[in-house]
Amino acid sequence: MKEYLYKLFVAASEKLPYLKEIPFVFEIPRQDSFGDFSINAAMLLTKKLKKNPREIAREIIDNLAIDDKVIYKTEIAGPGFINFFFTNEFIAGIIKNIFLEKDSFGKSDKYKGKKANVEFVSANPTGPLTVGHGRNAVVGDTVANMLEWIGYEVDREYYFNNAGRQMRVLGDSVRLRYLELLDQKVDFPEDYYQGEYIKEIAISLYQEYKDSLENEPAEGKFKGRAEIEIFKDIERTLNRLGINHKVFYNENSLYEEGKIKNLLKEFKEKNLSYEKEDATWLKLAEMGSEQDKVIIKSSGEPTYRLPDIAYHETKFNRGYDLIVDIFGSDHNATYPDVLAGLKALGYNIEKVKVLIHQFVTITENGEVVKMSTRKANYITLDQLMDEVGSDVVRYFFNMRNITTHMNFDLTLAKKQSDENPVFYLQYAHARICSILKMIEKEELKASTENLNLLNTDEELQLLKKLNKFRDEVLGSAENFEPGRICTYLEELAAAFHKFYTFCRILGTEKKLAEARVALAIATRTVIKNGLSILGVSAPDRM
């Protein structure tokens, strides 16, 4: 419906050029009596045209090539809102589109031909993925799904570093656990990695090498084996969530391929850096930041800014039209420096979208379950999936706005009732499947020949909700808001349950019954498509 209105206004703008100067924003009125969609275009143009908005509204309506089989009424309301009322026949016609497009219904080619890079997870291989990584992983993959649904070709990317202090600590953690297997008394530092996985890696090395690694350095086989095993574990965990990255980019390659060296040279040539106190500074104050920042410490070690800027240069050079970074809130104060550096180098940072997600708290029976990566009293993402299943994990991480702190309620997640939104949606899909099997036995079939018979309030509310799916997908993707899909699906399921409660299929006149069967099938398709965007399964039975 919104797409139809948009085309009407685009066509009208050829007759009324002033329409080209405003955005066409169609809103759903709060009250049904105000129609299906409303636009405030006339009020936006009042100052420019120096006319009464109601007069402008009338001029706009008079220049819209409205088909009365699609819109049966327009009205000017209040100070100048234009309200549109769609015919029941047009609203019901969405069923034909759904039947035609099936699993592709809701997709758009608006961004066809454009490439997007979505970088997410990006955890260094120092331990299993925790629930904190889980929110990043699920949101990242869902954003990638949404972008694909609106036409982008998407590369999912994982950025990691297998060097530096934390990797040295990892290697030494394994070495010390290995020495314990040799019955040596060791002093295991409190800030070392203390998870059970460290002991398991040490055991695997002992089984293979016995005591021959007694004098092996931490950064030798200990670090090497830990990195391999932990990365395998990370990939297994992500696979359980249906996540597969196309690109794995190692920070070390930026040094090995000379990209860091070239970047430093570029900063110097453009007079964007300087030397002070044996360190190299980036002139961020000249770029709009509060103060200059160090990019090479006096020790010769780079700060995060340098490799991050170099890394993003590779993304620009790889020709992406959209670059999406998904970070935890600990990056909130740091990524602006990276963007400022890129902008100073001449890159269009409008292509970069940074999504910051807040942290996750796990609760059960009202009590907070504490987590700590090194202390090993954390909850791994695998443990969470073992408790509630991958579908629930994906849905729960998607259903809350990422800008808010999330309480993941294990008690709710385990419930097999309508209180659990995942169960509620999957049950709606399974219920429709069950209804359709029952109808088959009665030799009823779906028909789109008499959709005009769908005219009760319950039928029309469900049909209008189906009409909104394409807009919801587009809006969710363009605004990077997976939670909008969750809200939409829950409202759709509620509309279906209400429809099925008040609108009988069996025992109804055949033509009406077959139209209602078609409506049920269309609803099942949209629920399934919506869940697929979220990466959640749509079971035929519960």
N, C-alpha and C positions, 0 to 999 in steps of 0.2 A: 504493500500500500504506500509506504513512504517513497519507494522507488518511483511509483507512478506519479506521485505529487512532484517529486524532484524533476522529472522529465517535463511535466506541465509548466513548471516555473522557468526551466531553461528555455523552452520554446517561447514562452511569453516575454522573456528578456530580450528577444529580437525585436519585439514591438515596443517594449518598455525598457530602454537601455539602463535606466536607473536601477533595475533589479540586479544588474551585474555587479553592483557595488556593495551588495550585502550578502551574507551567508544565508542559505536556505535551511533553516532549522525547524523541523516539524516535531512538535511535542504532542504527547498523548494527554488530553484534558483529564483533570481529576474526576470530573463527573461525566457519565455517559451522555447526559443531555446536551453536552457541548460538542458532541460528535466524536469521530474516531481520531482525527488529528487536527492540530491547530498551529497557526504560524503568526508571529508578531511582526512580519515584514513591514506592514504599513506604518507601525509606530517607529520602526528604525529609520524610516525615510522622512518622517515629519519635518525634522530640522532642515534637511537638505532641500526638500521640495516646498517648504513653507506652506503646507496644506494641512487641513484637518485629516488625521489618520483614517477616519472612517471614509472620507472621500477618496483617499488613496486606495484603501481596501476595495472599494467599489470598482475603481479603475482596474485594479489587478484582476479581480474576479471576471470582469467583462472581457479581459484579454486572455483568459485561460480556456484552452480548447477542451472543455470537459465533456466526456462521454457520459450521458445520463444512465447508461447501463453499468457504469462503474461508480459514479458519484451521483446520488439522487438529490442531494441538497448541499448548498453552501450558505453560510450565514456570517454576518458581521456582528461580533459580540463585544460588549464593553467599549473600551476606548478605541478599538480597531483590530481586534483579533479576527482572523479569518478561520472559521471552523468548517471542516469537511466531513460529510456523512457518506460512507460507502454503502453500496447496495449489498444485500445479503447474497445475491448471486455472485458478485465479484469476490466477496469475502470467502465464500465456500469454494470458489475456483482454485484456492490454494491446494486443495486435495489433488487436483489434476497435475499441478506442478510437482507435488511430492511424489506422486505415482510415476511421473516421467523421470525425475532426477534420482529418486531412491537414495542410495547411500551418499550421493553427491549433493543432495538438497541442503542448502545453507552455504554452499561454497560460492566464491566470487572470483572473478578474474580481474578485479580492480587493480591489483599490483602484479599482474602477469608480466613476465619478462624482467622482474626485479629480483635481486639477490639479497638475502639477509644472512647475517652471521649471529648466532645466539650462543654466547659463551656462558656456561653455568657449571656448577659443582666446583671444578677447578681446585679440588683439595689436594694438597701434597701427599705423597704416599707414606704417611707416618702412622696410620692406624685405620681401623674400620670407619665407614661412614656412620655418623651419628644422626639423631633426629634433626639437629641443626642443619646438617648438610642435606637432609631429606627435603626440607622446605625449599631450599635452593634448587635441588634437582627436579622436584615435581613442577614447581612454577616455571623453571627454565624450559623443560620439555613441553609443558602445556602452551607456553608462549610460542614456542616453535611450531606446535600443532596449529595454533590459531593463525599464525602468519601464513602457513601453508594453505589453510582454508580460504584465505583471501588473495591467493595467487603468488605469493613469494616462493622462490626456490630457496630453501633454508639449509644452511650448514650448521649442525650442532657441534660446538667446539669445547674442548676441555684443555685448560691451561694449567701446567703444573711445573714444579721445580724439584729436582731430585738431588740438589746440592744444598750447601749452607749448614748453619749450626744445627737446625732441628733434625736434619738428616744424619749429621754426625752423632747427635744424641741418640737417634734411633739405632744406628749401628752399634754404638757402645752399649745401649740397653740390651741388645741381643747378645753381644759379647759377654757381658756380665752374667746373663742367665745361662749362657753356654758354660762358663767357668763353674757355675754352681753345679752343673751336671757332672763336672769333673771332681766334685766334692771339695772345691776350693771355697774358702770363705771370702765373700766379696762385700764391699760397702756399696750398696745400691742407692745412688742419690735420689732424694725425694722428688726432684723435678724431672726424673727420667720416665720413660714410658713403662707403665706398670701393668698393662693389660695382659690377659691370658694369652693373647695372640703372640706376644713377644716370647713367651715360654715355648709356645708351639713351634715358632720358627727356630728357636734354639735347639729344640728336640730334633727337628728335621735335619739340621746341620750335624748334630751329634750322631744321628743314625747313619748319615752318609760318610762323615769324616772321622768318626770316633774322637780320639783326643789329639788329632794332628793339627787342630787349629788353635792350640793353646797359646801360641805366640802370634796369631793372625791379628793384624790391626783392625780396629773397629770399622774403618772405611773400606776394608777389603771385602771378603766373602760375607761378613755379617751384614753390612749395609746393603750389599748387592742382593743377597737372598731376601732380606726384609722388603726391599723395594719391589722385587718381582712378586712375592707372595701377597703383599698388601694390595698391589695394583690388581692382581687377579681377583682378590676378594672384593675390591671396589667395583670392578666390572661385573662380577656375579650379582652383587647387590643391585646395581643399576639395571641389569637385565631382568631381575625380578619385578622391577617397576616398569618394564617395557621401554627402558631408555637405552638408546644406542648412539654414541657420539661418532660423527664422521671424521673429525679431526682431533688429534691429540698433539698439543703444541708444548714442547718443553722449553722452559725459560733459558736453559743452558745453550740452546741453539742460537740464541741472540748474541751470545758471546763468541761461540764457535764460528759463526758465519760473519762476524765482524760488524753486526748491526749496531751494537752498543758503541763501538769505536767510531763508526760513521756518524752516529747521532751526536756524539760529543763534538766531533769535527763540525757538524752542521750548526750546532748551537754556537760554537765559537765564531764561525764565519759570519753568522747573522747577528753577532754581538748580543746574544741572548744569555750568555753565561760569563762568569768571571772567577778568578782565583782569589781566595781570602782564607787566611789561617790554615794553609796547606790543604784546603778543601775546595771543591768546585761548586759554585752556587748558580742556580737558575734565577734569572731576573723576573720572578713571578710578580713582584710589586708593579713592574711596568705592564704586566699582563692583566692587571685588575685584581690580583690577590692582595691580601693584607701585607705580606712580607715575602722577601726572597727566601728560597729554601735550598738546602744542600742536596746535590745529586751525586757527588762523590765525597765520601768522608775523608778526613785527614789520614785515615788508615788505608785509603785506596779502595775501600769497599763501597759499592754504589748503594744508594738508598732505593726504596721501592720505585720512586718516580722514574728513574732512568730506564730500567727494563720495561716498565709498564708503558711508557711513551713509545719506546722502540717496538714493543709488541703490537701496539695499536697502529703504528705506522704500517706494519705488515698487513693488517686488516684493510686499511685504506688501499694499499698497493695491490691487494687481491681483488679489488673491484666491487666491494659490497655497496649496495645502495642504502642498507640499514645495518647498523652494528649495535647489538643489544648486549649489555653487560649486566649480569645479575650477581649482586654482592650482598653480604650480610651488613648489618648496621655498623660494624666496626670499620667499614670503608667510607662512612658518611663524610668524614672530614678530609679524606685523602684524594678521592677521585677528581675533585675540581682542579687540583694541581696538574693532573695528567691531561685533562681537557684543555687547560690553559696553555700547556706546553705544545700540544698538538695544534691549537689555533694559531699560536705564534709561528709555527712552522708552515702555516698556510693551508692546513687541512680544514675541511668543512665539518665542524663538530656538530652541526645540526643533524648529521647522519647518525650520531651516537646517542643511544637511549640507555641511561643507567637506571636500573631498577634496584632499589635498596629494600631488602626484606628485614623485618624485625625478628628477634629471637623467639624460640619456641620453649614453652614450659610444658612438661608432661605432668598431668595430674591423674590421680586415681582415688576414687572415693573421697574427693575433696582435698586430698593431700598431695603436695608437690613432690615429684620424684626428682632428686637432684642428679646433675650430670657434671662430669669433669673428664676431659679427654685423656690426660696423662694418669690421673689417679685410678682410672678404669672403673669408676662407679657410674659411668655414663650408660645411656641406653643406646644401643646400636640401631641403625635403621632396619637391619635384619631382624632384630629382636622385636621391634615394633610391628613389622610385617608378620612375624610368627604369631603375635598376639591378636592382631585384628585383620590381617590380610592386606594385600597390595591395593585392592580397590578402595578400601576405607582410607588407607594412608594417602593415596593420591587425592581422593575427594576432600578429605579434611584439610589437607595443605592448600588446596585450591579455593576452598569456599570462603576463606577470610581474606580481606584486603591485606596485601603484604606490608603495607605501611604501619599496620598495627601489630602489637605483641600478640602472640597466639598461645592460648591455653589448649593443648591437645588433651581432650577428656577421654581417657582410656575407658572409663565406665560407660560413657555414651557410645563410644566407638564399638564396643562389644555387644551392644544391645541389638537384638533381632526384632525390632519393633519400629513403628512409624516415627518414634522419637529420633531414631538414627536416620539422617537424610539419605545416606547411601542405600540403606535397606528400603526406605520409602520409594526412591526412584527405581531401584532394580525390581522391587515388587510391582510397581506400576507397569513396567515393561513385561514382566512375567505374567501379570494378570491379563494383560491384553493378549498375549500368546495363548493363554489358557482359554480365554473367551473365544478366540478365533478357532481353536480346535473344536470347541463345543458347537460353534456355529456350522462348521464343516459337516458335522454329523446331521445337522438339520437341513443340509443341502442349500444353505444360503451362501451367497457370494458377495463380494464387494462390487459396487457399481457407482460410476460417476455420472450416470445419465440423469439423475433426478436430485442433484445437490440442492436445488431450490427448496426442497422439502425440509432442509435443515434450518429451521427458523425459531426454535425455542431459545430462550435466554441462555440456557446451559450449552447448547450447541454453538451458538454464536460466540459466546465467550471463549470456548475452546478453539473455534476457528480463528478468532482474532489473535489468540495467543500463538497459534501455528504461523500466522502471517508475520509475526514479529521475529521469528527465528533468524532469518537472514540478516536483519538489521542488528540483532543482538550479537551475532557472530562477528560482523564487521565492526561494530562499536567496541566489543570486547577486545578484538585484536588490535585495533588502532589505538586503544587506550591501555593496552597491556593489562587487562583486568579479567583474569580467569574466573573470579568470583561472580561476575555478572552472568556467566553461563550457568553456574550452580543455582543462582537465584531464579533465573528464567526456568530451568528444568523443574525446580520444586514447584513453581507456580503453574507450570504446564501439567505436572502430575496431579496437582490439586484440582485443576480445571477438568482433567479427565475423570477423576474419581467422582466429582460432582455430576458431570455429564452422565456417567454410567449409573449413578444412583437414581437420577430422575428421568432418564431416557432409555426405555427398554428397547432391546433389539429383538429378542425372541418374543413371539406373540404379537408383533407389530405388523402392520400392512407391509407387504413384501418390498415395494419400491422404497419406502422409508427405511425399512430394516437394512436394505442393501446400501443405502446412502450412509447409514450409521456405521455399518461394517467398514465402509471406505474411510470414514472419519477415524475409527479406531485404528485401522492400519496406518493411516497417515500419522497419527499421534505416536504409535509405536516407532515408526521410522525416525521421527524427530527426536524422541527420547534417546534412541540408539545413537543417532548422529551426534547429539550433544554430549553424551557420555563418552563417545569415541574421541572427541576433542580433548576431554579431560583425561583420557587414558584409562577410563573405567569400563569394565565389561557390562554387557546387557544380557543377563541370563534369560533363557526361555522358561525356566522354572526355578522356584525357590525351595 
